[in-house]
Amino acid sequence: MAVTLEEAPWLGWILVKALMRFAFMVANNLVAIPSYICYVIILQPLRVLDSKQFWYIEGIMYKWLLGMVASWGWYAGYTVMEWGEDIKAISKDEAMMLVNHQATGDVCTLMMCLQDKGLVVAQMMWLMDHIFKYTNFGIVSLIHGDFFIRQGRSYRDQQLLLLKKHLESNYRSRDRKWIVLFPEGGFLRKRRETSQAFARKNNLPFLTHVTLPRFGATKIILSALVARQENGSPAGGDAKELESKSKGLQWIIDTTIAYPKAEPIDIQTWILGYRKPTVTHVHYRIFPIKDVPLETDDDLSNWLYQRFIEKEDLLSHFYETGAFPPPKGQKEAVSREMTLSNTWIFLIQSFAFLSGYMWYNIIQYFYHCLF
């Protein structure tokens, strides 16, 4: 499509702005990630003496790193509107987020909207595609204890076994509280056709805005993290008693991400900022773990399918009206604008660049001493 004379200055500014943002992102990574690694190395004696305190400090730095990623979108005008139940009420309890997956921007959106939920981000474990291991952020996720899962039928059983071992080795020992799972196992655009074919073959609902979830990782997480009472039933939370201090996973947060006009944001857009300011909408529904059927695989898979059927209805309503439907018994849905503190962003960015400068001088000093 030809560019008119009137459009040329605007497109030129978009290009210049994208290049400037890319340069800042590179600089941000070059100072923040090596600084994080250096701090983790220097704190290894603390890991031996007081493991819980070490992982607390590591978690705070991890939250700051994710806050930097969130700030790239924030200053491009990519904001978040939250709907449904207030998950701040359970931020100190153990929970699993079940999230629909449309694009790489889903992860950035969660990085942003969870920043104001106390220590959730610091104590969170992500399950993500193994390809993220080879990105600039891969080393940080490896240190933090996130799990990289390889997709594909031939890898499935092996990956589930590895996930089970990973949870047993890293979740409790690193004082993790929340875990993020995308049960669809891939992006909507890539899995929709296969999911619909599977639905036709097995007489399951035909979904358009989400795909049928995969069951394996959800089962492994619940079996590994849900505390059991003596009678074998789950010891989870009660919606009327948010102060419950039961050990183990207490809540499942059904999280639905919706983009205006069903046009998701990808990581390139988040970094370069060439798309116009966009409000992403995130809907939460909280389920106490005691309400999740864990007795048989069929019960759990049917429960999980039902969550994604509900997501389909939520998204259909959103794309038709521009808002999520109100909860049962209410006439109007209430939304909450999520905001990031500009002062807080300035402080963590300043700390990152000052740390990068400090570590550069320390390493340079020892280099000259040795060589």
C-alpha angles and dihedrals in degrees: 000000000000120000115233123222090250092054096048098082091047093049090046091054091048090053094047091047092049091051092049092049091048091051091050091048090053092048090046091054093044093058103030103046098045089045091053090050092048092050091049091051094048090048095055093105088058089052088060095043100039114007095179093055091047093054090045091057091042089051092053091052089046090053090051091051091051088046089058090053089048090051092059089064094037093060091046089059097256103141137167132237115197126211138180125024123007107249092190086082091068099034092117095050128078114266143164122220117214106199133183113234125221106146145344088274089072089076092049090049091054091046087057103041095046095053093090095048098094115249094342095114092045092053097038130115120204128207107207141161113283091240088075088066088074096051126095089265094050096093091052092051091048092053093044091052103248116157124239112207124199114220125221138084093258092057099039103097093041092049093050091052090050090049091053092051091045093054092047092049103039115018102070097026090058094044095243117177108176132040126196120213132178099202095189089074096222146015119310094240092054099044104034098089094046091046093051091049090051090049093053092048094049099036093247127146116287107238128194108173096041135019130235108277124242114241109207103079093044091053093048093049094048094046091049100042108030112096115227128218121222091266091055097251120127117269099216142142130293119221089225093051108051090163091069112137097195113150120243132031108337107172143034115208112205101209122192121189118200129184124200111266088004089279107140125207118240128206093258091058091046091054101038098035096212094140120085117259109290135191113218115203123218123190123197131198120177124213123189109232090236088067093056113093107234099162098095137012091241092055093050095044091050090049090050092048089052091055091056092045086056090048088054090054092046092051093044089054092046095051090049099045108017091241139074117252119261120259117265111285094024129097099208136034116231121215129199124208112227114217136189121216111244089205091054091048090050091051096050092044090049090049090051095051094042090049091049090052092047095049091045090056094044093051091044090051094052091044091056091045092053100038 
